[in-house]
Structure formats: C-alpha cells, structure tokens
Amino acid sequence: MQSVHDEPNDDPHDEADEPPMVLVHRLRAITVELDALAGTFARRNGLHPTDLRALICLLDAARADTPATPGLLATRLGLNSAGTTALVDRLERLGHVRRDRDTADRRRVLLSVTPAAVDLGQSFFGPLIAAMLAHAETFDPAELAVVRRFLDGTLALVTE
C-alpha cells in the first residue's frame, strides 16, 4: 500500500531542530496509516469503522478482564442506547460478537468477540503485529521503558 508519507518533506523548516515536534509528526503519520489500514480491513469485511472500534474495545476489555457490557461499549464509543443496540445487533448478525447472560447477574448481558472474528482480524493484522513485535525486540528494556512512558503519557493526554 502506498503511504501518504512517502513523499519528501517539502517543509523548509528542518524538523531536526525540534525533536519533540518530530514525535508529534510521527504519531500523526502512524495514526493516518493505521486508520487507512483499518478502513481497508473494514471495507473488505463489510464493516463500518465503528464496528471495528467496537471489536477492538471488546478485545481490550477481555484482555483487561473487564466485563464487556453494552453500557461499556456505549461509553467507550460515545453511542446512545439505540446506536449501541444497532451496533451489537449488526456485529452479532455478522458472527463477530456473541451475547451471553452474566451468570452472576442474569439481568446483565455480556459481550464477547467470537473466535471467528479473532481469526479474521489475526489473518489481516497478524503480520503487522508480528513485524512490530520483532521491531520492538531490537530495543533494550530501558529504551522500551522510555517509549512506553511516552506513549502512555500521550494516550492520557489524548483521552482527557
């Protein structure tokens, strides 16, 4: 895929003079490229971009051992009740999400991503993830700690 960032920098101001700004530009470039990649995945699989965000949200909740409810999904995605219901209905119809009653509280519905949806995502994003992990292994633990501190701090700023 052609990157929108393959062109030479025509900015007469040398970014090397402002290292923190270089990081901002790199994050923006990564965001644009990942968004384009996610859009390609969504289009190829008949998904809306919000569908993909919902699946990621549910996978993150599972990884954090957080109960994934429609309410959690609504809050994280900024959706109202009707929009959340339509989203979950669509993902369930496509076979990407399963609804189950909470065994501890039968009034509560828990959402989970199906193994088929995980496999679908892995088939598309798996090679990129593997390459990113291999790249991360070229850093020593101290370097990784700095990268993580920067990314965690940036994420906190963006989510505020």
Secondary structure as GFF3:
##gff-version 3
##sequence-region A 1 160
A	DSSP	three_ten_helix	15	17	.	.	.	ID=ss1
A	DSSP	alpha_helix	19	44	.	.	.	ID=ss2
A	DSSP	alpha_helix	49	63	.	.	.	ID=ss3
A	DSSP	alpha_helix	70	77	.	.	.	ID=ss4
A	DSSP	alpha_helix	81	93	.	.	.	ID=ss5
A	DSSP	beta_strand	97	101	.	.	.	ID=ss6
A	DSSP	beta_strand	109	113	.	.	.	ID=ss7
A	DSSP	alpha_helix	115	136	.	.	.	ID=ss8
A	DSSP	alpha_helix	141	159	.	.	.	ID=ss9
###
